[in-house]
Amino acid sequence: LWYPLSKTLAEKEVWRFAEETGLNVVVVNPGTVLGTILPPAINASMGMIVRLLQGKRLLTMRMRIEAYDSTWVI
């Protein structure tokens, strides 16, 4: 909950700042974020690492990757 929320708020602010200053901005949205486990339960990212360490197969899925250039956004 907290990482996506902070990422969203920070991204909104950087886009606002970029528009004010004319700064070119690139935003990276990572596929997974790993770090210290703060909640009492294992989250999805840490579960993936646990499965890897246990030698289990990771979930395999087909994905569609889309990229957008902000100059084309109407």
BATORTOR-441111 format. One record per atom (N, C-alpha, C): residue number from 1; atom name; x, y, z. Coordinates in nm, 4 decimals, always signed. Each point is the difference from the previous one (the first is absolute). Example, Ala and Ser with C-alpha at 12.3 -4.5 7.8 and 13.67 -1.06 7.14 Angstrom:
REM BATORTOR-441111
<atom><n>1</n><atom>N</atom><u>+1.3190</u><v>-0.5690</v><w>+0.7800</w></atom>
<atom><n>1</n><atom>CA</atom><u>-0.0890</u><v>+0.1190</v><w>+0.0000</w></atom>
<atom><n>1</n><atom>C</atom><u>+0.0900</u><v>+0.1200</v><w>+0.0000</w></atom>
<atom><n>2</n><atom>N</atom><u>-0.0350</u><v>+0.1050</v><w>-0.0720</w></atom>
<atom><n>2</n><atom>CA</atom><u>+0.0820</u><v>+0.1190</v><w>+0.0060</w></atom>
<atom><n>2</n><atom>C</atom><u>-0.0770</u><v>+0.1090</v><w>+0.0730</w></atom>
REM end
This chain:
REM BATORTOR-441111
<atom><n>1</n><atom>N</atom><u>+0.0821</u><v>-0.1201</v><w>+0.0000</w></atom>
<atom><n>1</n><atom>CA</atom><u>-0.0821</u><v>+0.1201</v><w>+0.0000</w></atom>
<atom><n>1</n><atom>C</atom><u>+0.0862</u><v>+0.1261</v><w>+0.0000</w></atom>
<atom><n>2</n><atom>N</atom><u>+0.1005</u><v>+0.0065</v><w>+0.0861</w></atom>
<atom><n>2</n><atom>CA</atom><u>+0.0752</u><v>+0.1246</v><w>+0.0154</w></atom>
<atom><n>2</n><atom>C</atom><u>+0.0926</u><v>+0.0291</v><w>-0.1172</w></atom>
<atom><n>3</n><atom>N</atom><u>+0.0652</u><v>-0.1021</v><w>-0.0560</w></atom>
<atom><n>3</n><atom>CA</atom><u>+0.0885</u><v>+0.0255</v><w>-0.1134</w></atom>
<atom><n>3</n><atom>C</atom><u>-0.0778</u><v>+0.0523</v><w>-0.1204</w></atom>
<atom><n>4</n><atom>N</atom><u>-0.1081</u><v>-0.0675</v><w>-0.0431</w></atom>
<atom><n>4</n><atom>CA</atom><u>-0.0737</u><v>+0.0526</v><w>-0.1151</w></atom>
<atom><n>4</n><atom>C</atom><u>-0.0569</u><v>+0.1399</v><w>+0.0248</w></atom>
<atom><n>5</n><atom>N</atom><u>-0.0456</u><v>+0.0244</v><w>+0.1213</w></atom>
<atom><n>5</n><atom>CA</atom><u>-0.0536</u><v>+0.1323</v><w>+0.0321</w></atom>
<atom><n>5</n><atom>C</atom><u>+0.1088</u><v>+0.1067</v><w>-0.0088</w></atom>
<atom><n>6</n><atom>N</atom><u>+0.1155</u><v>-0.0243</v><w>+0.0609</w></atom>
<atom><n>6</n><atom>CA</atom><u>+0.1075</u><v>+0.0993</v><w>-0.0039</w></atom>
<atom><n>6</n><atom>C</atom><u>+0.0518</u><v>+0.0183</v><w>-0.1426</w></atom>
<atom><n>7</n><atom>N</atom><u>+0.0060</u><v>-0.1082</v><w>-0.0774</w></atom>
<atom><n>7</n><atom>CA</atom><u>+0.0447</u><v>+0.0077</v><w>-0.1394</w></atom>
<atom><n>7</n><atom>C</atom><u>-0.0970</u><v>+0.0854</v><w>-0.0822</w></atom>
<atom><n>8</n><atom>N</atom><u>-0.1289</u><v>-0.0211</v><w>+0.0196</w></atom>
<atom><n>8</n><atom>CA</atom><u>-0.1014</u><v>+0.0765</v><w>-0.0730</w></atom>
<atom><n>8</n><atom>C</atom><u>+0.0062</u><v>+0.1478</v><w>+0.0348</w></atom>
<atom><n>9</n><atom>N</atom><u>+0.0084</u><v>+0.0310</v><w>+0.1290</w></atom>
<atom><n>9</n><atom>CA</atom><u>+0.0055</u><v>+0.1401</v><w>+0.0426</w></atom>
<atom><n>9</n><atom>C</atom><u>+0.1272</u><v>+0.0687</v><w>-0.0499</w></atom>
<atom><n>10</n><atom>N</atom><u>+0.1120</u><v>-0.0705</v><w>+0.0066</w></atom>
<atom><n>10</n><atom>CA</atom><u>+0.1265</u><v>+0.0572</v><w>-0.0486</w></atom>
<atom><n>10</n><atom>C</atom><u>-0.0054</u><v>+0.0224</v><w>-0.1506</w></atom>
<atom><n>11</n><atom>N</atom><u>-0.0582</u><v>-0.0941</v><w>-0.0721</w></atom>
<atom><n>11</n><atom>CA</atom><u>-0.0084</u><v>+0.0149</v><w>-0.1457</w></atom>
<atom><n>11</n><atom>C</atom><u>-0.0901</u><v>+0.1175</v><w>-0.0375</w></atom>
<atom><n>12</n><atom>N</atom><u>-0.1121</u><v>+0.0152</v><w>+0.0677</w></atom>
<atom><n>12</n><atom>CA</atom><u>-0.0879</u><v>+0.1149</v><w>-0.0272</w></atom>
<atom><n>12</n><atom>C</atom><u>+0.0742</u><v>+0.1312</v><w>+0.0224</w></atom>
<atom><n>13</n><atom>N</atom><u>+0.0780</u><v>+0.0052</v><w>+0.1059</w></atom>
<atom><n>13</n><atom>CA</atom><u>+0.0752</u><v>+0.1227</v><w>+0.0315</w></atom>
<atom><n>13</n><atom>C</atom><u>+0.1081</u><v>+0.0279</v><w>-0.1037</w></atom>
<atom><n>14</n><atom>N</atom><u>+0.0708</u><v>-0.1043</v><w>-0.0452</w></atom>
<atom><n>14</n><atom>CA</atom><u>+0.1064</u><v>+0.0216</v><w>-0.0979</w></atom>
<atom><n>14</n><atom>C</atom><u>-0.0587</u><v>+0.0448</v><w>-0.1338</w></atom>
<atom><n>15</n><atom>N</atom><u>-0.1181</u><v>-0.0528</v><w>-0.0382</w></atom>
<atom><n>15</n><atom>CA</atom><u>-0.0629</u><v>+0.0457</v><w>-0.1245</w></atom>
<atom><n>15</n><atom>C</atom><u>-0.0438</u><v>+0.1460</v><w>+0.0130</w></atom>
<atom><n>16</n><atom>N</atom><u>-0.0502</u><v>+0.0392</v><w>+0.1175</w></atom>
<atom><n>16</n><atom>CA</atom><u>-0.0383</u><v>+0.1395</v><w>+0.0236</w></atom>
<atom><n>16</n><atom>C</atom><u>+0.1231</u><v>+0.0902</v><w>-0.0107</w></atom>
<atom><n>17</n><atom>N</atom><u>+0.1089</u><v>-0.0407</v><w>+0.0648</w></atom>
<atom><n>17</n><atom>CA</atom><u>+0.1248</u><v>+0.0765</v><w>-0.0029</w></atom>
<atom><n>17</n><atom>C</atom><u>+0.0543</u><v>+0.0105</v><w>-0.1427</w></atom>
<atom><n>18</n><atom>N</atom><u>-0.0071</u><v>-0.1105</v><w>-0.0744</w></atom>
<atom><n>18</n><atom>CA</atom><u>+0.0492</u><v>-0.0016</v><w>-0.1375</w></atom>
<atom><n>18</n><atom>C</atom><u>-0.0781</u><v>+0.0974</v><w>-0.0873</w></atom>
<atom><n>19</n><atom>N</atom><u>-0.1300</u><v>+0.0040</v><w>+0.0203</w></atom>
<atom><n>19</n><atom>CA</atom><u>-0.0818</u><v>+0.0914</v><w>-0.0795</w></atom>
<atom><n>19</n><atom>C</atom><u>+0.0315</u><v>+0.1460</v><w>+0.0331</w></atom>
<atom><n>20</n><atom>N</atom><u>+0.0227</u><v>+0.0274</v><w>+0.1264</w></atom>
<atom><n>20</n><atom>CA</atom><u>+0.0337</u><v>+0.1371</v><w>+0.0425</w></atom>
<atom><n>20</n><atom>C</atom><u>+0.1347</u><v>+0.0457</v><w>-0.0534</w></atom>
<atom><n>21</n><atom>N</atom><u>+0.0966</u><v>-0.0893</v><w>-0.0034</w></atom>
<atom><n>21</n><atom>CA</atom><u>+0.1379</u><v>+0.0379</v><w>-0.0319</w></atom>
<atom><n>21</n><atom>C</atom><u>+0.0441</u><v>-0.0364</v><w>-0.1417</w></atom>
<atom><n>22</n><atom>N</atom><u>-0.0807</u><v>-0.0806</v><w>-0.0700</w></atom>
<atom><n>22</n><atom>CA</atom><u>+0.0400</u><v>-0.0444</v><w>-0.1326</w></atom>
<atom><n>22</n><atom>C</atom><u>+0.1029</u><v>-0.1124</v><w>+0.0028</w></atom>
<atom><n>23</n><atom>N</atom><u>+0.0180</u><v>-0.0606</v><w>+0.1157</w></atom>
<atom><n>23</n><atom>CA</atom><u>+0.0959</u><v>-0.1086</v><w>+0.0177</w></atom>
<atom><n>23</n><atom>C</atom><u>-0.0503</u><v>-0.1278</v><w>-0.0679</w></atom>
<atom><n>24</n><atom>N</atom><u>+0.0869</u><v>-0.0701</v><w>-0.0715</w></atom>
<atom><n>24</n><atom>CA</atom><u>-0.0351</u><v>-0.1305</v><w>-0.0568</w></atom>
<atom><n>24</n><atom>C</atom><u>+0.0061</u><v>-0.1037</v><w>+0.1111</w></atom>
<atom><n>25</n><atom>N</atom><u>-0.1005</u><v>-0.0850</v><w>+0.0073</w></atom>
<atom><n>25</n><atom>CA</atom><u>-0.0102</u><v>-0.0973</v><w>+0.1095</w></atom>
<atom><n>25</n><atom>C</atom><u>-0.0182</u><v>-0.1402</v><w>-0.0567</w></atom>
<atom><n>26</n><atom>N</atom><u>+0.0625</u><v>-0.0968</v><w>+0.0650</w></atom>
<atom><n>26</n><atom>CA</atom><u>-0.0197</u><v>-0.1414</v><w>-0.0304</w></atom>
<atom><n>26</n><atom>C</atom><u>-0.0411</u><v>-0.0674</v><w>+0.1304</w></atom>
<atom><n>27</n><atom>N</atom><u>-0.1044</u><v>-0.0803</v><w>-0.0051</w></atom>
<atom><n>27</n><atom>CA</atom><u>-0.0476</u><v>-0.0706</v><w>+0.1190</w></atom>
<atom><n>27</n><atom>C</atom><u>+0.0208</u><v>-0.1487</v><w>-0.0214</w></atom>
<atom><n>28</n><atom>N</atom><u>+0.0575</u><v>-0.0673</v><w>+0.0991</w></atom>
<atom><n>28</n><atom>CA</atom><u>+0.0239</u><v>-0.1439</v><w>-0.0066</w></atom>
<atom><n>28</n><atom>C</atom><u>-0.0939</u><v>-0.0684</v><w>+0.0988</w></atom>
<atom><n>29</n><atom>N</atom><u>-0.0747</u><v>-0.0960</v><w>-0.0486</w></atom>
<atom><n>29</n><atom>CA</atom><u>-0.0896</u><v>-0.0778</v><w>+0.0857</w></atom>
<atom><n>29</n><atom>C</atom><u>+0.0546</u><v>-0.1423</v><w>+0.0076</w></atom>
<atom><n>30</n><atom>N</atom><u>+0.0681</u><v>-0.0324</v><w>+0.1099</w></atom>
<atom><n>30</n><atom>CA</atom><u>+0.0634</u><v>-0.1321</v><w>+0.0110</w></atom>
<atom><n>30</n><atom>C</atom><u>-0.1014</u><v>-0.1129</v><w>+0.0075</w></atom>
<atom><n>31</n><atom>N</atom><u>+0.0394</u><v>-0.1134</v><w>-0.0548</w></atom>
<atom><n>31</n><atom>CA</atom><u>-0.0865</u><v>-0.1174</v><w>+0.0039</w></atom>
<atom><n>31</n><atom>C</atom><u>-0.0110</u><v>-0.0603</v><w>+0.1387</w></atom>
<atom><n>32</n><atom>N</atom><u>+0.1028</u><v>+0.0139</v><w>+0.0774</w></atom>
<atom><n>32</n><atom>CA</atom><u>-0.0026</u><v>-0.0488</v><w>+0.1376</w></atom>
<atom><n>32</n><atom>C</atom><u>+0.0950</u><v>+0.0846</v><w>+0.0843</w></atom>
<atom><n>33</n><atom>N</atom><u>-0.0318</u><v>+0.0089</v><w>+0.1269</w></atom>
<atom><n>33</n><atom>CA</atom><u>+0.0824</u><v>+0.0757</v><w>+0.0942</w></atom>
<atom><n>33</n><atom>C</atom><u>+0.0320</u><v>-0.0922</v><w>+0.1158</w></atom>
<atom><n>34</n><atom>N</atom><u>+0.1278</u><v>-0.0149</v><w>+0.0296</w></atom>
<atom><n>34</n><atom>CA</atom><u>+0.0411</u><v>-0.0900</v><w>+0.1076</w></atom>
<atom><n>34</n><atom>C</atom><u>+0.0694</u><v>+0.0786</v><w>+0.1093</w></atom>
<atom><n>35</n><atom>N</atom><u>-0.0203</u><v>-0.0430</v><w>+0.1197</w></atom>
<atom><n>35</n><atom>CA</atom><u>+0.0637</u><v>+0.0675</v><w>+0.1125</w></atom>
<atom><n>35</n><atom>C</atom><u>-0.0407</u><v>-0.0672</v><w>+0.1303</w></atom>
<atom><n>36</n><atom>N</atom><u>+0.0223</u><v>+0.0687</v><w>+0.1087</w></atom>
<atom><n>36</n><atom>CA</atom><u>-0.0346</u><v>-0.0511</v><w>+0.1322</w></atom>
<atom><n>36</n><atom>C</atom><u>-0.1502</u><v>-0.0231</v><w>+0.0094</w></atom>
<atom><n>37</n><atom>N</atom><u>-0.0392</u><v>-0.1123</v><w>+0.0592</w></atom>
<atom><n>37</n><atom>CA</atom><u>-0.1420</u><v>-0.0294</v><w>+0.0185</w></atom>
<atom><n>37</n><atom>C</atom><u>-0.0491</u><v>+0.0785</v><w>+0.1214</w></atom>
<atom><n>38</n><atom>N</atom><u>-0.0881</u><v>+0.0959</v><w>-0.0238</w></atom>
<atom><n>38</n><atom>CA</atom><u>-0.0563</u><v>+0.0797</v><w>+0.1081</w></atom>
<atom><n>38</n><atom>C</atom><u>-0.1302</u><v>-0.0580</v><w>+0.0543</w></atom>
<atom><n>39</n><atom>N</atom><u>-0.0904</u><v>-0.0469</v><w>-0.0872</w></atom>
<atom><n>39</n><atom>CA</atom><u>-0.1245</u><v>-0.0563</v><w>+0.0534</w></atom>
<atom><n>39</n><atom>C</atom><u>+0.0243</u><v>-0.1374</v><w>+0.0614</w></atom>
<atom><n>40</n><atom>N</atom><u>-0.0927</u><v>-0.0461</v><w>+0.0827</w></atom>
<atom><n>40</n><atom>CA</atom><u>+0.0179</u><v>-0.1308</v><w>+0.0636</w></atom>
<atom><n>40</n><atom>C</atom><u>-0.0114</u><v>-0.1173</v><w>-0.0971</w></atom>
<atom><n>41</n><atom>N</atom><u>-0.0579</u><v>+0.0211</v><w>-0.1168</w></atom>
<atom><n>41</n><atom>CA</atom><u>-0.0165</u><v>-0.1063</v><w>-0.0986</w></atom>
<atom><n>41</n><atom>C</atom><u>+0.0914</u><v>+0.0262</v><w>-0.1201</w></atom>
<atom><n>42</n><atom>N</atom><u>+0.0335</u><v>-0.1046</v><w>-0.0728</w></atom>
<atom><n>42</n><atom>CA</atom><u>+0.0834</u><v>+0.0128</v><w>-0.1192</w></atom>
<atom><n>42</n><atom>C</atom><u>-0.0858</u><v>+0.0553</v><w>-0.1142</w></atom>
<atom><n>43</n><atom>N</atom><u>+0.0488</u><v>+0.1060</v><w>-0.0639</w></atom>
<atom><n>43</n><atom>CA</atom><u>-0.0735</u><v>+0.0588</v><w>-0.1123</w></atom>
<atom><n>43</n><atom>C</atom><u>+0.0336</u><v>-0.0740</v><w>-0.1292</w></atom>
<atom><n>44</n><atom>N</atom><u>-0.0611</u><v>+0.0423</v><w>-0.1119</w></atom>
<atom><n>44</n><atom>CA</atom><u>+0.0168</u><v>-0.0704</v><w>-0.1275</w></atom>
<atom><n>44</n><atom>C</atom><u>+0.1451</u><v>-0.0007</v><w>-0.0473</w></atom>
<atom><n>45</n><atom>N</atom><u>+0.0697</u><v>+0.1124</v><w>+0.0143</w></atom>
<atom><n>45</n><atom>CA</atom><u>+0.1390</u><v>+0.0075</v><w>-0.0445</w></atom>
<atom><n>45</n><atom>C</atom><u>+0.0885</u><v>-0.0946</v><w>+0.0801</w></atom>
<atom><n>46</n><atom>N</atom><u>-0.0172</u><v>-0.0007</v><w>+0.1299</w></atom>
<atom><n>46</n><atom>CA</atom><u>+0.0812</u><v>-0.0881</v><w>+0.0837</w></atom>
<atom><n>46</n><atom>C</atom><u>-0.0399</u><v>-0.1466</v><w>-0.0196</w></atom>
<atom><n>47</n><atom>N</atom><u>-0.1283</u><v>-0.0246</v><w>-0.0269</w></atom>
<atom><n>47</n><atom>CA</atom><u>-0.0454</u><v>-0.1365</v><w>-0.0272</w></atom>
<atom><n>47</n><atom>C</atom><u>+0.0689</u><v>-0.0575</v><w>-0.1226</w></atom>
<atom><n>48</n><atom>N</atom><u>+0.0230</u><v>+0.0870</v><w>-0.1004</w></atom>
<atom><n>48</n><atom>CA</atom><u>+0.0685</u><v>-0.0428</v><w>-0.1207</w></atom>
<atom><n>48</n><atom>C</atom><u>+0.1428</u><v>-0.0442</v><w>+0.0334</w></atom>
<atom><n>49</n><atom>N</atom><u>+0.0697</u><v>+0.0758</v><w>+0.0825</w></atom>
<atom><n>49</n><atom>CA</atom><u>+0.1365</u><v>-0.0353</v><w>+0.0393</w></atom>
<atom><n>49</n><atom>C</atom><u>+0.0014</u><v>-0.1282</v><w>+0.0825</w></atom>
<atom><n>50</n><atom>N</atom><u>-0.0969</u><v>-0.0149</v><w>+0.0899</w></atom>
<atom><n>50</n><atom>CA</atom><u>-0.0078</u><v>-0.1225</v><w>+0.0810</w></atom>
<atom><n>50</n><atom>C</atom><u>-0.0184</u><v>-0.1208</v><w>-0.0908</w></atom>
<atom><n>51</n><atom>N</atom><u>-0.0897</u><v>+0.0099</v><w>-0.0997</w></atom>
<atom><n>51</n><atom>CA</atom><u>-0.0209</u><v>-0.1116</v><w>-0.0928</w></atom>
<atom><n>51</n><atom>C</atom><u>+0.1273</u><v>-0.0320</v><w>-0.0779</w></atom>
<atom><n>52</n><atom>N</atom><u>+0.0738</u><v>+0.1033</v><w>-0.0403</w></atom>
<atom><n>52</n><atom>CA</atom><u>+0.1270</u><v>-0.0230</v><w>-0.0693</w></atom>
<atom><n>52</n><atom>C</atom><u>+0.0980</u><v>-0.0747</v><w>+0.0892</w></atom>
<atom><n>53</n><atom>N</atom><u>+0.0113</u><v>+0.0432</v><w>+0.1246</w></atom>
<atom><n>53</n><atom>CA</atom><u>+0.0933</u><v>-0.0625</v><w>+0.0941</w></atom>
<atom><n>53</n><atom>C</atom><u>-0.0396</u><v>-0.1444</v><w>+0.0311</w></atom>
<atom><n>54</n><atom>N</atom><u>-0.1294</u><v>-0.0297</v><w>-0.0058</w></atom>
<atom><n>54</n><atom>CA</atom><u>-0.0479</u><v>-0.1358</v><w>+0.0244</w></atom>
<atom><n>54</n><atom>C</atom><u>+0.0102</u><v>-0.0876</v><w>-0.1245</w></atom>
<atom><n>55</n><atom>N</atom><u>+0.0454</u><v>+0.0581</v><w>-0.1112</w></atom>
<atom><n>55</n><atom>CA</atom><u>+0.0132</u><v>-0.0757</v><w>-0.1242</w></atom>
<atom><n>55</n><atom>C</atom><u>-0.1311</u><v>-0.0232</v><w>-0.0711</w></atom>
<atom><n>56</n><atom>N</atom><u>-0.1035</u><v>+0.0737</v><w>+0.0374</w></atom>
<atom><n>56</n><atom>CA</atom><u>-0.1301</u><v>-0.0158</v><w>-0.0647</w></atom>
<atom><n>56</n><atom>C</atom><u>-0.0070</u><v>+0.0866</v><w>-0.1250</w></atom>
<atom><n>57</n><atom>N</atom><u>-0.0845</u><v>-0.0411</v><w>-0.0896</w></atom>
<atom><n>57</n><atom>CA</atom><u>-0.0175</u><v>+0.0739</v><w>-0.1247</w></atom>
<atom><n>57</n><atom>C</atom><u>-0.0809</u><v>+0.1270</v><w>+0.0263</w></atom>
<atom><n>58</n><atom>N</atom><u>+0.0449</u><v>+0.1078</v><w>-0.0592</w></atom>
<atom><n>58</n><atom>CA</atom><u>-0.0737</u><v>+0.1252</v><w>+0.0131</w></atom>
<atom><n>58</n><atom>C</atom><u>-0.1224</u><v>-0.0027</v><w>-0.0894</w></atom>
<atom><n>59</n><atom>N</atom><u>-0.0950</u><v>+0.0780</v><w>+0.0327</w></atom>
<atom><n>59</n><atom>CA</atom><u>-0.1194</u><v>+0.0153</v><w>-0.0820</w></atom>
<atom><n>59</n><atom>C</atom><u>+0.0411</u><v>+0.0530</v><w>-0.1364</w></atom>
<atom><n>60</n><atom>N</atom><u>-0.0439</u><v>-0.0652</v><w>-0.1041</w></atom>
<atom><n>60</n><atom>CA</atom><u>+0.0315</u><v>+0.0426</v><w>-0.1357</w></atom>
<atom><n>60</n><atom>C</atom><u>-0.1264</u><v>+0.0552</v><w>-0.0636</w></atom>
<atom><n>61</n><atom>N</atom><u>+0.0113</u><v>+0.1172</v><w>-0.0578</w></atom>
<atom><n>61</n><atom>CA</atom><u>-0.1166</u><v>+0.0576</v><w>-0.0647</w></atom>
<atom><n>61</n><atom>C</atom><u>+0.0423</u><v>+0.0778</v><w>-0.1239</w></atom>
<atom><n>62</n><atom>N</atom><u>-0.0907</u><v>+0.0116</v><w>-0.0914</w></atom>
<atom><n>62</n><atom>CA</atom><u>+0.0256</u><v>+0.0818</v><w>-0.1178</w></atom>
<atom><n>62</n><atom>C</atom><u>-0.0306</u><v>+0.1437</v><w>+0.0355</w></atom>
<atom><n>63</n><atom>N</atom><u>+0.0843</u><v>+0.0893</v><w>-0.0486</w></atom>
<atom><n>63</n><atom>CA</atom><u>-0.0184</u><v>+0.1409</v><w>+0.0318</w></atom>
<atom><n>63</n><atom>C</atom><u>+0.0042</u><v>+0.0827</v><w>-0.1269</w></atom>
<atom><n>64</n><atom>N</atom><u>-0.0714</u><v>+0.1087</v><w>+0.0010</w></atom>
<atom><n>64</n><atom>CA</atom><u>+0.0056</u><v>+0.0960</v><w>-0.1085</w></atom>
<atom><n>64</n><atom>C</atom><u>+0.0639</u><v>+0.1253</v><w>+0.0569</w></atom>
<atom><n>65</n><atom>N</atom><u>+0.1066</u><v>+0.0429</v><w>-0.0629</w></atom>
<atom><n>65</n><atom>CA</atom><u>+0.0705</u><v>+0.1193</v><w>+0.0473</w></atom>
<atom><n>65</n><atom>C</atom><u>-0.0351</u><v>+0.1156</v><w>-0.0920</w></atom>
<atom><n>66</n><atom>N</atom><u>-0.0454</u><v>+0.1079</v><w>+0.0610</w></atom>
<atom><n>66</n><atom>CA</atom><u>-0.0357</u><v>+0.1175</v><w>-0.0767</w></atom>
<atom><n>66</n><atom>C</atom><u>+0.0891</u><v>+0.1160</v><w>+0.0422</w></atom>
<atom><n>67</n><atom>N</atom><u>+0.0395</u><v>+0.0790</v><w>-0.0962</w></atom>
<atom><n>67</n><atom>CA</atom><u>+0.0802</u><v>+0.1193</v><w>+0.0294</w></atom>
<atom><n>67</n><atom>C</atom><u>-0.0699</u><v>+0.1189</v><w>-0.0630</w></atom>
<atom><n>68</n><atom>N</atom><u>+0.0008</u><v>+0.1087</v><w>+0.0705</w></atom>
<atom><n>68</n><atom>CA</atom><u>-0.0665</u><v>+0.1201</v><w>-0.0482</w></atom>
<atom><n>68</n><atom>C</atom><u>+0.0965</u><v>+0.1166</v><w>+0.0008</w></atom>
<atom><n>69</n><atom>N</atom><u>-0.0133</u><v>+0.0838</v><w>-0.0976</w></atom>
<atom><n>69</n><atom>CA</atom><u>+0.0746</u><v>+0.1239</v><w>-0.0075</w></atom>
<atom><n>69</n><atom>C</atom><u>-0.0968</u><v>+0.1101</v><w>+0.0372</w></atom>
<atom><n>70</n><atom>N</atom><u>+0.0330</u><v>+0.0785</v><w>+0.1008</w></atom>
<atom><n>70</n><atom>CA</atom><u>-0.0942</u><v>+0.1009</v><w>+0.0512</w></atom>
<atom><n>70</n><atom>C</atom><u>-0.0383</u><v>+0.1024</v><w>-0.1061</w></atom>
<atom><n>71</n><atom>N</atom><u>+0.0792</u><v>+0.0129</v><w>-0.1061</w></atom>
<atom><n>71</n><atom>CA</atom><u>-0.0355</u><v>+0.0956</v><w>-0.1048</w></atom>
<atom><n>71</n><atom>C</atom><u>-0.1209</u><v>-0.0470</v><w>-0.0789</w></atom>
<atom><n>72</n><atom>N</atom><u>-0.0349</u><v>-0.1298</v><w>+0.0112</w></atom>
<atom><n>72</n><atom>CA</atom><u>-0.1144</u><v>-0.0534</v><w>-0.0724</w></atom>
<atom><n>72</n><atom>C</atom><u>-0.1250</u><v>-0.0052</v><w>+0.0859</w></atom>
<atom><n>73</n><atom>N</atom><u>+0.0097</u><v>+0.0327</v><w>+0.1283</w></atom>
<atom><n>73</n><atom>CA</atom><u>-0.1157</u><v>-0.0036</v><w>+0.0891</w></atom>
<atom><n>73</n><atom>C</atom><u>-0.0878</u><v>+0.1213</v><w>-0.0265</w></atom>
<atom><n>74</n><atom>N</atom><u>-0.1280</u><v>-0.0230</v><w>-0.0213</w></atom>
<atom><n>74</n><atom>CA</atom><u>-0.0916</u><v>+0.1095</v><w>-0.0300</w></atom>
<atom><n>74</n><atom>C</atom><u>-0.0872</u><v>+0.0257</v><w>+0.1211</w></atom>
REM end
